[in-house]
Amino acid sequence: MVFWKRLFNNTDISNTDQKSQFKGEPVNLKGHTDGQTRIFFTREREIDLYELEELCDAVGWARRPLRKVKRALTYSFMVVSAWEVKGNRKRLIGFARATSDHAFNATIWDVVIHPRFQSKGLGKGMMKYMIRQLRSEDISNITLFADPQVVDFYRRLGFVLDPEGIKGMFWYPD
């Protein structure tokens, strides 16, 4: 699948139109001194679903139907992605999205960082970027769901477990 994706999906940003469309906030990573590579965060929604699937595969997530992923992106309040730009090529290396009531609350979902970029500050930077963007939209309550192995990561960013004794509840189909 990767061969066909690369054959038919050119991620070359060398032409002027594509360069002008790629807007993002530059990122500095710990231990990243390669002068030819740049990292950016962006809220642009142009994300190739196959590239997102490859990113999720890289961290071992279960595959989801692409039609549902596309719908989730379409109806998300905010989509944030991290990109590695080397010369004229760009590659998706991080992703997160949020749903919201567009007034008070937002929930962050699907936070993923490529393993090669983990433990370099990219996840922390992307979460801070997302929180800043949500706050700029006047969202005051931000929640998320986290696997047990990453709870401490989110704690260090200011998230708390079970604030004020609030218990979340879930409904699942039988």
N, C-alpha and C positions, 0 to 999 in steps of 0.2 A: 504494500500500500504506500509506503514512504516513497518508493521509486516513482510511482504514478503521480503522487501528489507533487513532488518536486518537478516532474516533467511538465505538468499542466498548470502549476501554480507558481509563477515566478515571483519571488520575494525581492527582486532587484529594485532598489529605490533610486536608481541612477538618473531617471528622467526627471525633469523639473516638476511636472505635475505631482508625482508621488512624493518628492521631497517636500514640497510645499504643503501637502496634506498631512504629513507626519509631524504632529505637534506633541511635544512632551516636555517633562521636567527632567533635566539631567540629574544623574545619581552618581555619587562617589561610593565605591565599595571598599571595605577593608581588604587589604592585600591585592587590590586590583590596580596594577600599574601599567598595563598594556596601553600605550598611547594611541593605538589604532582602533581600539574598541571603546564604544560609548554605551552607557546604559541609560534608558529613559523610562519614566512612568508616564502614562497617558490615560485619559478617559475616552479616547476615540474608540468607537465600537466596531471598527473593521477588524475582526478577528476571524481567521480561517479556522473553521471547526475541526478540520483534520490536524492542524497545528496544535490546537487546544487539546485534542485527543492525545496527541503524542506527548505533550507536556504532562497530562494526567497519567498516561502510561508510565512515564519516566519515574513517577513517585509511587507507582503500584496501585493506583485507584482503579476500582472496577469500572468497566466501560458502561457508558450510558447511551441510549439511542440518540443519534445526532439530531433528529427532528425535535426531540425534547430539549436537548441542549440549546438548539437555536431558539426555541420558544422561551426558554428560561432567560437567555440573553436579551431577547426582544422585550420581555416584560420586566426586566430588572430596572430598578431606579437608577443604579449606577454600576458601571463596569470599569474596572481599573486593570491595566495590564502593564507588565514590565517587558522591555525589549532590549536585546543586545544588538547594537548596530556596529558592524565591522565593514568598513569601506562602503560599498553600495548594497550590502545585504543586511536584512533585519531578521531577528529570530525571537519568537515569544519565549520568555524565560520565567514569567510570573503572571499570576492572574488572581483576581478576586471580584466578587460582585456583591451588590446589596439590593435588597427589596425594601420598600418603604411605604408608609401611608402618606408621604409627601408633605407631612406637617410636623409630626413629633418624633416618630420612631423609624429606625432602620435596623435591619438585621443583615449582617455580613455572612456570606456563604462562599464556599468553594475556593478558599485561599490555598494557592499552590505555588511553590517555587521550585524550579528545576534543581535537582540534587547538586549539580555542579556549582550552583550559586547559593546554596544553603550555608549557614554559619558565616556569612560575609556581611550581614547587615541588610540584605535585600528585603527579606520578609518584614523586618522591623520598619524599614524605610517605606515599604509599600503600604503597610498598615497605617503608619502615621500619615502618609499621603492620603489614604482613603478617609481616615477620620477627619483630617483637615478639610477635604472636599465635602464630606457629609455635613460638617459644622458650617461650612460656607453656604450650604443650602438650608440653614437654620434647623437642622435635625439635632435634637438635644439628647435623645435616648438611643444609644447604639448597643445592640446585642449581637451575639454570635453563638454558634454551636461549635464545640471543639472536641476532637478525640482526646482521650485521657493523656496520651503521650505529648500533646502540645499545650496542655492547660497552663503549665508554667511559663511558656513563651508569651501567652496572652496576658497572664498575670503581670509580667514585667512591663507590659504596655498599658497597665492601668485597669484592665478588666478584672472584675471580681466574681467569685462564685457565689451564687445564691444571695444577692444583696438584700438586706433587710428581711431575710427569711422568705423571700419570694420564691415560690416553687413553680417551675414550668411544668406544664402537662402536655401530653401528646396523645393523639388519637391515631391509631393505625388500623387499616382494614384487616378483617379476619383472614 
